[in-house]
Amino acid sequence: MNLDKILAISGKPGLYALKVQTRSGFVAESLIDGKKITVGLRSNVSLLSEISIYTVSQEKPLVEVMRNIAVKEDNGPALSHKEDNATLAAYFAEILPDYDQDRVYPSDIKKVLNWYNMLQAKGLVSKEAPVKEEAPAQEEVASAKE
């Protein structure tokens, strides 16, 4: 699962895929309806790959939480974000047992489940661990600089 080019834009519903960067911002495509919008540099934009969820011991990257949901649901849709808060909290505790209940609010859980279901509907979630690309050896990088 690669969330590097998936965006959440403040004030806009749903998620967006980054298409092109421009001098004054970028062009993003809605995952809901496929419409393209231009977003200025002053907009509040979050990359899903940069978002983490608080746990008791540390912060868990959102991609790991999404993978946990995909494993639990066998790549199928998750619980609806419209359920009551107690049901959502119990479900989230199954996904991430050590999440910090004081700092992770019901609205955060709703967002994560809503985002997961949007990405799942587009086939962008996977329960497989990401395959890390091998970085070039330091010697190759050093010789390239010379």
Buried (B, 14 or more C-beta within 10 A) or exposed (E): BEBEEBBBBEEBEBBBBBEEEEEEBBBBBBBBEEEEBEBEEEBEBEBBBEBEBBBEEEEBBBBBBBBBBBEBBEEEEBBEBEBEEEEBBEBBEEBBEEBBEEEBEBEBBBBBBBBBBBBBEEEBBBBEEEEEEEEEEEEEEEEEEE
